[in-house]
Amino acid sequence: MNILEAHNITKRYTGHTALDDVTVEIPRGSVYGLLGPNGAGKTTLIRIINHITAPDSGEVIFDGHRLTADDVVNIGYLPEERGLYKKMKVGDQAMFFARLKGLTTKQAEGQLREWFERFGIMGWWGKKVEELSKGMAQKVQFIVTVLHRPKLLIFDEPFSGFDPINADLLKREILRLRDEGATVIFSTHNMESVEALCDNFALINRSHNILSGNVAEIRSRMGADNYRLAFQGDPQALLAALGERVSRCHISDPKDTPQGLTFNAELKMQPGTPMRDFINIANNTVDIVTFDRALPSMNEIFISTVEQANSRQDSQRSVSVTD
């Protein structure tokens, strides 16, 4: 069951369409990546989900019913542009936000201290916010976002400003929250994080949803017929043996490895070529060291899908102007 569905969302501003008939479905208990270039419409969609602004058409279904202002208490939102009161003490400010979210003073203090210990910032409880580094401040903001355990969490570029160690800490906490029942949406340009964290994603470009689905399934589908092969032997003999079965092949310069002089090849087979045939031909021609599927990275999928969509839209506009 989906915890959130946005159906046919359109939002226009003067002279600009931010979202054009966008539909996304976010499965309950998943980590969902909201991807897209700057200005694609991601932030507008997040603002609509948070009931900050309303769509011109379409509807948002939250937890089985149409989204209302009362649902905001069940949504935790960490925007990219974050803000804390610089002159307040860290602990006082965290307590203030916790009380705003409905926790009693006792509940707030107990849970905050647990989170502060986990994030290694307990020593900053009595210091002013202006004394915090950017990364420290972001840890505080993350904590107050998730403290009341909302059903849906939305993070906009949550890893911005974090060093690799603290980014890894945040990733582990996001996965822990998911495993405890929360659903997480995060908007990011970091495609490695998408591969590491996301179960599903939507790619928004020029106000349209141009690709969405399960990360593993889409990587597998878009990587169909792509293989990596490490081998010893004659590269030209291998290419000749494979013949028209190969539509693209790149063979790198050989390297001296423990197995001997080894070539690495990236190949795209013609659709429908059985893997068994490929392996038999290669095995009868060269000595195979390793062989595996070459799945595209999310970064490669992002770039190629956006470029193809932009090319189609530009061509359509050109035809429209010509007509």
NUKOLDO-693639 format. One record per residue (C-alpha): residue in one letter; x, y, z; residue number from 1. Coordinates in nm, 4 decimals. Example, Ala and Ser with C-alpha at 12.3 -4.5 7.8 and 13.67 -1.06 7.14 Angstrom:
BEGIN
node residuo->a px->1.2300 py->-0.4500 pz->0.7800 num->1 $
node residuo->s px->1.3670 py->-0.1060 pz->0.7140 num->2 $
END
This chain:
BEGIN
node residuo->m px->0.0000 py->0.0000 pz->0.0000 num->1 $
node residuo->n px->0.1215 py->0.3496 pz->-0.0827 num->2 $
node residuo->i px->0.1461 py->0.6033 pz->0.1966 num->3 $
node residuo->l px->0.1313 py->0.8905 pz->-0.0504 num->4 $
node residuo->e px->0.0027 py->0.9327 pz->-0.4043 num->5 $
node residuo->a px->0.0149 py->1.2540 pz->-0.6050 num->6 $
node residuo->h px->-0.2134 py->1.2261 pz->-0.9057 num->7 $
node residuo->n px->-0.1927 py->1.4493 pz->-1.2146 num->8 $
node residuo->i px->-0.0457 py->1.7441 pz->-1.0265 num->9 $
node residuo->t px->-0.0224 py->2.0693 pz->-1.2209 num->10 $
node residuo->k px->0.1077 py->2.3951 pz->-1.0767 num->11 $
node residuo->r px->0.1560 py->2.7128 pz->-1.2756 num->12 $
node residuo->y px->0.3050 py->3.0454 pz->-1.1840 num->13 $
node residuo->t px->0.3040 py->3.3584 pz->-1.3966 num->14 $
node residuo->g px->0.4869 py->3.2688 pz->-1.7155 num->15 $
node residuo->h px->0.6065 py->2.9343 pz->-1.5810 num->16 $
node residuo->t px->0.4682 py->2.5830 pz->-1.5376 num->17 $
node residuo->a px->0.6396 py->2.4242 pz->-1.2382 num->18 $
node residuo->l px->0.4595 py->2.0869 pz->-1.2617 num->19 $
node residuo->d px->0.2679 py->1.9529 pz->-1.5589 num->20 $
node residuo->d px->0.0410 py->1.6530 pz->-1.4939 num->21 $
node residuo->v px->0.2895 py->1.4835 pz->-1.2582 num->22 $
node residuo->t px->0.1993 py->1.1571 pz->-1.0869 num->23 $
node residuo->v px->0.4106 py->0.9818 pz->-0.8226 num->24 $
node residuo->e px->0.3316 py->0.6912 pz->-0.5907 num->25 $
node residuo->i px->0.5382 py->0.6392 pz->-0.2756 num->26 $
node residuo->p px->0.5223 py->0.2903 pz->-0.1179 num->27 $
node residuo->r px->0.4822 py->0.2728 pz->0.2575 num->28 $
node residuo->g px->0.8008 py->0.1878 pz->0.4480 num->29 $
node residuo->s px->1.0361 py->0.2733 pz->0.1611 num->30 $
node residuo->v px->1.3074 py->0.5265 pz->0.0826 num->31 $
node residuo->y px->1.1992 py->0.7222 pz->-0.2228 num->32 $
node residuo->g px->1.4344 py->0.9407 pz->-0.4254 num->33 $
node residuo->l px->1.2985 py->1.2576 pz->-0.5818 num->34 $
node residuo->l px->1.5509 py->1.3441 pz->-0.8512 num->35 $
node residuo->g px->1.5916 py->1.6082 pz->-1.1158 num->36 $
node residuo->p px->1.7996 py->1.9045 pz->-1.2345 num->37 $
node residuo->n px->1.7710 py->2.2404 pz->-1.0617 num->38 $
node residuo->g px->1.4429 py->2.4079 pz->-1.1476 num->39 $
node residuo->a px->1.2791 py->2.0830 pz->-1.2584 num->40 $
node residuo->g px->0.9845 py->2.1130 pz->-1.0169 num->41 $
node residuo->k px->1.0972 py->1.8958 pz->-0.7230 num->42 $
node residuo->t px->1.0699 py->2.1693 pz->-0.4609 num->43 $
node residuo->t px->0.7239 py->2.2675 pz->-0.5836 num->44 $
node residuo->l px->0.6076 py->1.9072 pz->-0.5454 num->45 $
node residuo->i px->0.7566 py->1.8909 pz->-0.1945 num->46 $
node residuo->r px->0.5781 py->2.2130 pz->-0.0989 num->47 $
node residuo->i px->0.2482 py->2.0706 pz->-0.2246 num->48 $
node residuo->i px->0.3001 py->1.7478 pz->-0.0256 num->49 $
node residuo->n px->0.3710 py->1.9600 pz->0.2819 num->50 $
node residuo->h px->0.0503 py->2.1557 pz->0.2272 num->51 $
node residuo->i px->0.2551 py->2.4770 pz->0.1977 num->52 $
node residuo->t px->0.1015 py->2.5495 pz->-0.1405 num->53 $
node residuo->a px->-0.1858 py->2.3951 pz->-0.3359 num->54 $
node residuo->p px->-0.1842 py->2.2494 pz->-0.6866 num->55 $
node residuo->d px->-0.3886 py->2.4117 pz->-0.9627 num->56 $
node residuo->s px->-0.5215 py->2.0662 pz->-1.0488 num->57 $
node residuo->g px->-0.4749 py->1.7111 pz->-0.9341 num->58 $
node residuo->e px->-0.4889 py->1.5670 pz->-0.5833 num->59 $
node residuo->v px->-0.2611 py->1.4286 pz->-0.3131 num->60 $
node residuo->i px->-0.3688 py->1.1182 pz->-0.1224 num->61 $
node residuo->f px->-0.2003 py->1.0668 pz->0.2153 num->62 $
node residuo->d px->-0.2420 py->0.7471 pz->0.4143 num->63 $
node residuo->g px->-0.5582 py->0.6564 pz->0.2248 num->64 $
node residuo->h px->-0.7380 py->0.9925 pz->0.2257 num->65 $
node residuo->r px->-0.7097 py->1.3268 pz->0.0539 num->66 $
node residuo->l px->-0.4320 py->1.5356 pz->0.2089 num->67 $
node residuo->t px->-0.5459 py->1.8048 pz->0.4525 num->68 $
node residuo->a px->-0.3708 py->2.0575 pz->0.6761 num->69 $
node residuo->d px->-0.4261 py->1.8223 pz->0.9721 num->70 $
node residuo->d px->-0.1915 py->1.5675 pz->0.8111 num->71 $
node residuo->v px->0.1113 py->1.7945 pz->0.8412 num->72 $
node residuo->v px->0.1689 py->1.6719 pz->1.1985 num->73 $
node residuo->n px->0.2465 py->1.3302 pz->1.0460 num->74 $
node residuo->i px->0.5044 py->1.4747 pz->0.8055 num->75 $
node residuo->g px->0.8583 py->1.5740 pz->0.9024 num->76 $
node residuo->y px->1.0253 py->1.8151 pz->0.6597 num->77 $
node residuo->l px->1.3907 py->1.9181 pz->0.6481 num->78 $
node residuo->p px->1.4242 py->2.1843 pz->0.3741 num->79 $
node residuo->e px->1.7480 py->2.2540 pz->0.1909 num->80 $
node residuo->e px->1.7443 py->2.6106 pz->0.3198 num->81 $
node residuo->r px->1.7640 py->2.5440 pz->0.6907 num->82 $
node residuo->g px->1.7413 py->2.7881 pz->0.9771 num->83 $
node residuo->l px->1.7961 py->2.7918 pz->1.3528 num->84 $
node residuo->y px->1.7795 py->3.0808 pz->1.5973 num->85 $
node residuo->k px->2.1479 py->3.1651 pz->1.6304 num->86 $
node residuo->k px->2.1333 py->3.3295 pz->1.9729 num->87 $
node residuo->m px->1.9458 py->3.0447 pz->2.1435 num->88 $
node residuo->k px->2.1219 py->2.7612 pz->2.3169 num->89 $
node residuo->v px->2.1177 py->2.4357 pz->2.1221 num->90 $
node residuo->g px->1.9342 py->2.2329 pz->2.3868 num->91 $
node residuo->d px->1.6764 py->2.5066 pz->2.4490 num->92 $
node residuo->q px->1.6031 py->2.5345 pz->2.0798 num->93 $
node residuo->a px->1.5725 py->2.1603 pz->2.0324 num->94 $
node residuo->m px->1.3338 py->2.1481 pz->2.3298 num->95 $
node residuo->f px->1.1312 py->2.4336 pz->2.1801 num->96 $
node residuo->f px->1.0827 py->2.2513 pz->1.8496 num->97 $
node residuo->a px->1.0050 py->1.9240 pz->2.0263 num->98 $
node residuo->r px->0.7327 py->2.0889 pz->2.2349 num->99 $
node residuo->l px->0.5878 py->2.2453 pz->1.9185 num->100 $
node residuo->k px->0.5541 py->1.8940 pz->1.7781 num->101 $
node residuo->g px->0.3489 py->1.7734 pz->2.0718 num->102 $
node residuo->l px->0.6027 py->1.6082 pz->2.3019 num->103 $
node residuo->t px->0.5862 py->1.6701 pz->2.6744 num->104 $
node residuo->t px->0.8887 py->1.8289 pz->2.8397 num->105 $
node residuo->k px->0.9883 py->1.4929 pz->2.9896 num->106 $
node residuo->q px->0.9464 py->1.3084 pz->2.6579 num->107 $
node residuo->a px->1.1330 py->1.5760 pz->2.4664 num->108 $
node residuo->e px->1.4317 py->1.5897 pz->2.6995 num->109 $
node residuo->g px->1.4687 py->1.2121 pz->2.7175 num->110 $
node residuo->q px->1.4468 py->1.1576 pz->2.3421 num->111 $
node residuo->l px->1.6631 py->1.4578 pz->2.2556 num->112 $
node residuo->r px->1.9402 py->1.3488 pz->2.4882 num->113 $
node residuo->e px->1.9302 py->1.0003 pz->2.3340 num->114 $
node residuo->w px->1.9587 py->1.1476 pz->1.9826 num->115 $
node residuo->f px->2.2318 py->1.3932 pz->2.0860 num->116 $
node residuo->e px->2.4365 py->1.1077 pz->2.2318 num->117 $
node residuo->r px->2.3876 py->0.9003 pz->1.9159 num->118 $
node residuo->f px->2.5041 py->1.1893 pz->1.6975 num->119 $
node residuo->g px->2.7955 py->1.2763 pz->1.9244 num->120 $
node residuo->i px->2.6824 py->1.6324 pz->1.9974 num->121 $
node residuo->m px->2.5805 py->1.6101 pz->2.3640 num->122 $
node residuo->g px->2.8661 py->1.8430 pz->2.4526 num->123 $
node residuo->w px->2.6982 py->2.1202 pz->2.2529 num->124 $
node residuo->w px->2.3691 py->2.1138 pz->2.4454 num->125 $
node residuo->g px->2.4474 py->2.4313 pz->2.6404 num->126 $
node residuo->k px->2.6228 py->2.6228 pz->2.3626 num->127 $
node residuo->k px->2.4659 py->2.8819 pz->2.1347 num->128 $
node residuo->v px->2.3638 py->2.7799 pz->1.7835 num->129 $
node residuo->e px->2.5979 py->3.0408 pz->1.6321 num->130 $
node residuo->e px->2.8907 py->2.8414 pz->1.7738 num->131 $
node residuo->l px->2.7965 py->2.5312 pz->1.5730 num->132 $
node residuo->s px->2.9613 py->2.4310 pz->1.2488 num->133 $
node residuo->k px->2.7331 py->2.3810 pz->0.9494 num->134 $
node residuo->g px->2.7482 py->2.0041 pz->0.9933 num->135 $
node residuo->m px->2.6681 py->2.0255 pz->1.3652 num->136 $
node residuo->a px->2.3713 py->2.2550 pz->1.2956 num->137 $
node residuo->q px->2.2418 py->2.0125 pz->1.0342 num->138 $
node residuo->k px->2.2572 py->1.7280 pz->1.2845 num->139 $
node residuo->v px->2.0401 py->1.9297 pz->1.5229 num->140 $
node residuo->q px->1.7934 py->2.0091 pz->1.2461 num->141 $
node residuo->f px->1.7780 py->1.6446 pz->1.1403 num->142 $
node residuo->i px->1.7041 py->1.5412 pz->1.4989 num->143 $
node residuo->v px->1.4185 py->1.7889 pz->1.5491 num->144 $
node residuo->t px->1.2729 py->1.6818 pz->1.2118 num->145 $
node residuo->v px->1.2481 py->1.3134 pz->1.3057 num->146 $
node residuo->l px->1.1976 py->1.3420 pz->1.6822 num->147 $
node residuo->h px->0.8175 py->1.3103 pz->1.6838 num->148 $
node residuo->r px->0.8405 py->0.9988 pz->1.4613 num->149 $
node residuo->p px->0.6179 py->1.1150 pz->1.1752 num->150 $
node residuo->k px->0.4869 py->0.8616 pz->0.9250 num->151 $
node residuo->l px->0.6469 py->1.0481 pz->0.6337 num->152 $
node residuo->l px->0.9875 py->1.2176 pz->0.6356 num->153 $
node residuo->i px->1.1009 py->1.4533 pz->0.3595 num->154 $
node residuo->f px->1.4662 py->1.5531 pz->0.3344 num->155 $
node residuo->d px->1.5855 py->1.8069 pz->0.0772 num->156 $
node residuo->e px->1.9583 py->1.7512 pz->0.0050 num->157 $
node residuo->p px->2.0165 py->1.5999 pz->0.3516 num->158 $
node residuo->f px->2.3862 py->1.5241 pz->0.2938 num->159 $
node residuo->s px->2.4857 py->1.8736 pz->0.1844 num->160 $
node residuo->g px->2.7750 py->2.0000 pz->0.3966 num->161 $
node residuo->f px->2.8498 py->1.6648 pz->0.5626 num->162 $
node residuo->d px->3.1892 py->1.4978 pz->0.5510 num->163 $
node residuo->p px->3.1897 py->1.1288 pz->0.4411 num->164 $
node residuo->i px->3.1859 py->0.9954 pz->0.7994 num->165 $
node residuo->n px->2.8845 py->1.2015 pz->0.9067 num->166 $
node residuo->a px->2.7095 py->1.1421 pz->0.5736 num->167 $
node residuo->d px->2.7437 py->0.7687 pz->0.6392 num->168 $
node residuo->l px->2.6041 py->0.8191 pz->0.9908 num->169 $
node residuo->l px->2.3026 py->0.9987 pz->0.8439 num->170 $
node residuo->k px->2.2477 py->0.7255 pz->0.5859 num->171 $
node residuo->r px->2.2444 py->0.4615 pz->0.8588 num->172 $
node residuo->e px->1.9916 py->0.6629 pz->1.0586 num->173 $
node residuo->i px->1.7663 py->0.7061 pz->0.7533 num->174 $
node residuo->l px->1.7684 py->0.3310 pz->0.6929 num->175 $
node residuo->r px->1.7007 py->0.2658 pz->1.0619 num->176 $
node residuo->l px->1.4009 py->0.5005 pz->1.0525 num->177 $
node residuo->r px->1.2719 py->0.3169 pz->0.7456 num->178 $
node residuo->d px->1.3176 py->-0.0198 pz->0.9158 num->179 $
node residuo->e px->1.1194 py->0.1122 pz->1.2135 num->180 $
node residuo->g px->0.8254 py->0.1964 pz->0.9865 num->181 $
node residuo->a px->0.8840 py->0.5461 pz->0.8530 num->182 $
node residuo->t px->0.8607 py->0.6336 pz->0.4845 num->183 $
node residuo->v px->1.1344 py->0.8615 pz->0.3572 num->184 $
node residuo->i px->1.1400 py->1.0932 pz->0.0567 num->185 $
node residuo->f px->1.4646 py->1.2643 pz->-0.0168 num->186 $
node residuo->s px->1.5533 py->1.5055 pz->-0.2908 num->187 $
node residuo->t px->1.9169 py->1.4932 pz->-0.3925 num->188 $
node residuo->h px->2.1737 py->1.5368 pz->-0.6676 num->189 $
node residuo->n px->2.3941 py->1.2688 pz->-0.5123 num->190 $
node residuo->m px->2.3283 py->0.9629 pz->-0.7288 num->191 $
node residuo->e px->2.5545 py->0.7391 pz->-0.5182 num->192 $
node residuo->s px->2.3191 py->0.8001 pz->-0.2263 num->193 $
node residuo->v px->2.0257 py->0.6998 pz->-0.4454 num->194 $
node residuo->e px->2.1906 py->0.3659 pz->-0.5262 num->195 $
node residuo->a px->2.2799 py->0.3087 pz->-0.1607 num->196 $
node residuo->l px->1.9491 py->0.4115 pz->-0.0025 num->197 $
node residuo->c px->1.6545 py->0.4284 pz->-0.2393 num->198 $
node residuo->d px->1.4073 py->0.1524 pz->-0.3072 num->199 $
node residuo->n px->1.2189 py->0.3605 pz->-0.5660 num->200 $
node residuo->f px->1.2548 py->0.6981 pz->-0.7335 num->201 $
node residuo->a px->1.1000 py->0.9530 pz->-0.9677 num->202 $
node residuo->l px->1.2986 py->1.1707 pz->-1.2068 num->203 $
node residuo->i px->1.1395 py->1.5120 pz->-1.2636 num->204 $
node residuo->n px->1.2603 py->1.7171 pz->-1.5585 num->205 $
node residuo->r px->1.1150 py->2.0359 pz->-1.7040 num->206 $
node residuo->s px->0.8016 py->1.9919 pz->-1.4899 num->207 $
node residuo->h px->0.7357 py->1.6316 pz->-1.6050 num->208 $
node residuo->n px->0.7927 py->1.2911 pz->-1.4461 num->209 $
node residuo->i px->1.0107 py->1.1331 pz->-1.7151 num->210 $
node residuo->l px->1.1116 py->0.8123 pz->-1.5342 num->211 $
node residuo->s px->0.9997 py->0.6382 pz->-1.2161 num->212 $
node residuo->g px->1.0015 py->0.2949 pz->-1.0596 num->213 $
node residuo->n px->1.2131 py->0.0531 pz->-0.8593 num->214 $
node residuo->v px->1.5854 py->0.1365 pz->-0.8605 num->215 $
node residuo->a px->1.7072 py->-0.2214 pz->-0.9051 num->216 $
node residuo->e px->1.4520 py->-0.3040 pz->-1.1760 num->217 $
node residuo->i px->1.5280 py->0.0077 pz->-1.3811 num->218 $
node residuo->r px->1.9044 py->-0.0399 pz->-1.3542 num->219 $
node residuo->s px->1.8594 py->-0.3997 pz->-1.4681 num->220 $
node residuo->r px->1.6298 py->-0.3022 pz->-1.7561 num->221 $
node residuo->m px->1.8501 py->-0.0178 pz->-1.8788 num->222 $
node residuo->g px->2.1570 py->-0.2372 pz->-1.8455 num->223 $
node residuo->a px->2.0133 py->-0.5201 pz->-2.0519 num->224 $
node residuo->d px->2.2716 py->-0.6784 pz->-2.2849 num->225 $
node residuo->n px->2.5617 py->-0.4841 pz->-2.1277 num->226 $
node residuo->y px->2.8541 py->-0.6919 pz->-1.9998 num->227 $
node residuo->r px->3.2045 py->-0.6565 pz->-1.8598 num->228 $
node residuo->l px->3.4662 py->-0.9115 pz->-1.9507 num->229 $
node residuo->a px->3.8242 py->-0.9490 pz->-1.8277 num->230 $
node residuo->f px->4.0235 py->-1.1883 pz->-2.0449 num->231 $
node residuo->q px->4.3653 py->-1.3011 pz->-2.1639 num->232 $
node residuo->g px->4.4268 py->-1.3567 pz->-2.5308 num->233 $
node residuo->d px->4.3804 py->-1.1835 pz->-2.8647 num->234 $
node residuo->p px->4.1199 py->-0.9001 pz->-2.8577 num->235 $
node residuo->q px->4.0821 py->-0.9005 pz->-3.2362 num->236 $
node residuo->a px->4.0145 py->-1.2731 pz->-3.2384 num->237 $
node residuo->l px->3.7440 py->-1.2217 pz->-2.9756 num->238 $
node residuo->l px->3.5774 py->-0.9442 pz->-3.1759 num->239 $
node residuo->a px->3.5905 py->-1.1510 pz->-3.4929 num->240 $
node residuo->a px->3.4353 py->-1.4516 pz->-3.3183 num->241 $
node residuo->l px->3.1538 py->-1.2439 pz->-3.1673 num->242 $
node residuo->g px->3.0886 py->-1.0755 pz->-3.5005 num->243 $
node residuo->e px->2.7503 py->-0.9068 pz->-3.5396 num->244 $
node residuo->r px->2.6379 py->-1.0253 pz->-3.1991 num->245 $
node residuo->v px->2.8138 py->-0.7171 pz->-3.0572 num->246 $
node residuo->s px->2.6693 py->-0.3702 pz->-3.1213 num->247 $
node residuo->r px->2.9303 py->-0.1855 pz->-2.9147 num->248 $
node residuo->c px->3.2651 py->-0.2804 pz->-2.7647 num->249 $
node residuo->h px->3.5408 py->-0.0965 pz->-2.5819 num->250 $
node residuo->i px->3.8578 py->-0.2835 pz->-2.4898 num->251 $
node residuo->s px->4.1063 py->-0.1094 pz->-2.2615 num->252 $
node residuo->d px->4.4825 py->-0.1387 pz->-2.2809 num->253 $
node residuo->p px->4.6087 py->-0.4578 pz->-2.1151 num->254 $
node residuo->k px->4.7250 py->-0.4591 pz->-1.7540 num->255 $
node residuo->d px->4.9744 py->-0.6845 pz->-1.5849 num->256 $
node residuo->t px->4.7755 py->-0.8778 pz->-1.3220 num->257 $
node residuo->p px->4.8513 py->-1.1822 pz->-1.1049 num->258 $
node residuo->q px->4.6764 py->-1.3880 pz->-1.3736 num->259 $
node residuo->g px->4.8995 py->-1.2401 pz->-1.6467 num->260 $
node residuo->l px->4.8450 py->-0.9720 pz->-1.9133 num->261 $
node residuo->t px->4.4711 py->-0.9001 pz->-1.8947 num->262 $
node residuo->f px->4.2327 py->-0.6980 pz->-2.1107 num->263 $
node residuo->n px->3.9083 py->-0.5427 pz->-1.9848 num->264 $
node residuo->a px->3.6184 py->-0.5127 pz->-2.2275 num->265 $
node residuo->e px->3.2814 py->-0.3423 pz->-2.2013 num->266 $
node residuo->l px->3.0379 py->-0.4854 pz->-2.4543 num->267 $
node residuo->k px->2.6784 py->-0.4368 pz->-2.5580 num->268 $
node residuo->m px->2.5279 py->-0.7415 pz->-2.7182 num->269 $
node residuo->q px->2.2555 py->-0.7297 pz->-2.9774 num->270 $
node residuo->p px->1.9120 py->-0.7692 pz->-2.8120 num->271 $
node residuo->g px->1.8105 py->-1.1303 pz->-2.7782 num->272 $
node residuo->t px->2.1620 py->-1.2743 pz->-2.7855 num->273 $
node residuo->p px->2.1646 py->-1.5574 pz->-2.5302 num->274 $
node residuo->m px->2.4237 py->-1.5073 pz->-2.2560 num->275 $
node residuo->r px->2.5200 py->-1.8747 pz->-2.2872 num->276 $
node residuo->d px->2.6157 py->-1.8237 pz->-2.6546 num->277 $
node residuo->f px->2.8250 py->-1.5219 pz->-2.5634 num->278 $
node residuo->i px->3.0092 py->-1.7065 pz->-2.2859 num->279 $
node residuo->n px->3.0700 py->-2.0144 pz->-2.5078 num->280 $
node residuo->i px->3.2132 py->-1.8060 pz->-2.7917 num->281 $
node residuo->a px->3.4342 py->-1.6014 pz->-2.5596 num->282 $
node residuo->n px->3.5515 py->-1.9124 pz->-2.3725 num->283 $
node residuo->n px->3.6472 py->-2.0861 pz->-2.6989 num->284 $
node residuo->t px->3.8431 py->-1.7816 pz->-2.8192 num->285 $
node residuo->v px->4.0170 py->-1.6328 pz->-2.5133 num->286 $
node residuo->d px->4.0761 py->-1.7203 pz->-2.1494 num->287 $
node residuo->i px->3.8033 py->-1.5580 pz->-1.9355 num->288 $
node residuo->v px->3.9217 py->-1.4086 pz->-1.6052 num->289 $
node residuo->t px->3.5928 py->-1.2495 pz->-1.4951 num->290 $
node residuo->f px->3.2541 py->-1.1915 pz->-1.6523 num->291 $
node residuo->d px->2.9508 py->-1.0002 pz->-1.5211 num->292 $
node residuo->r px->2.6588 py->-0.7793 pz->-1.6120 num->293 $
node residuo->a px->2.7448 py->-0.4093 pz->-1.6469 num->294 $
node residuo->l px->2.4552 py->-0.2305 pz->-1.4800 num->295 $
node residuo->p px->2.4451 py->0.1447 pz->-1.5416 num->296 $
node residuo->s px->2.4927 py->0.3718 pz->-1.2427 num->297 $
node residuo->m px->2.2099 py->0.6001 pz->-1.1353 num->298 $
node residuo->n px->2.4271 py->0.8896 pz->-1.2470 num->299 $
node residuo->e px->2.4456 py->0.7440 pz->-1.5993 num->300 $
node residuo->i px->2.0698 py->0.6815 pz->-1.6000 num->301 $
node residuo->f px->2.0031 py->1.0362 pz->-1.4769 num->302 $
node residuo->i px->2.2189 py->1.1988 pz->-1.7458 num->303 $
node residuo->s px->2.1044 py->0.9838 pz->-2.0387 num->304 $
node residuo->t px->1.7331 py->1.0042 pz->-1.9501 num->305 $
node residuo->v px->1.7384 py->1.3825 pz->-1.9041 num->306 $
node residuo->e px->1.9349 py->1.4339 pz->-2.2272 num->307 $
node residuo->q px->1.6953 py->1.2133 pz->-2.4241 num->308 $
node residuo->a px->1.3889 py->1.3864 pz->-2.2771 num->309 $
node residuo->n px->1.5305 py->1.7309 pz->-2.3493 num->310 $
node residuo->s px->1.6155 py->1.6297 pz->-2.7060 num->311 $
node residuo->r px->1.2609 py->1.5015 pz->-2.7667 num->312 $
node residuo->q px->1.1017 py->1.8144 pz->-2.6208 num->313 $
node residuo->d px->1.3307 py->2.0446 pz->-2.8195 num->314 $
node residuo->s px->1.2512 py->1.8533 pz->-3.1393 num->315 $
node residuo->q px->0.8782 py->1.8761 pz->-3.0722 num->316 $
node residuo->r px->0.9052 py->2.2489 pz->-3.0131 num->317 $
node residuo->s px->1.1039 py->2.2902 pz->-3.3342 num->318 $
node residuo->v px->0.8390 py->2.1013 pz->-3.5340 num->319 $
node residuo->s px->0.5636 py->2.3076 pz->-3.3695 num->320 $
node residuo->v px->0.7338 py->2.6349 pz->-3.4590 num->321 $
node residuo->t px->0.7938 py->2.5150 pz->-3.8158 num->322 $
node residuo->d px->0.4298 py->2.4156 pz->-3.8559 num->323 $
END
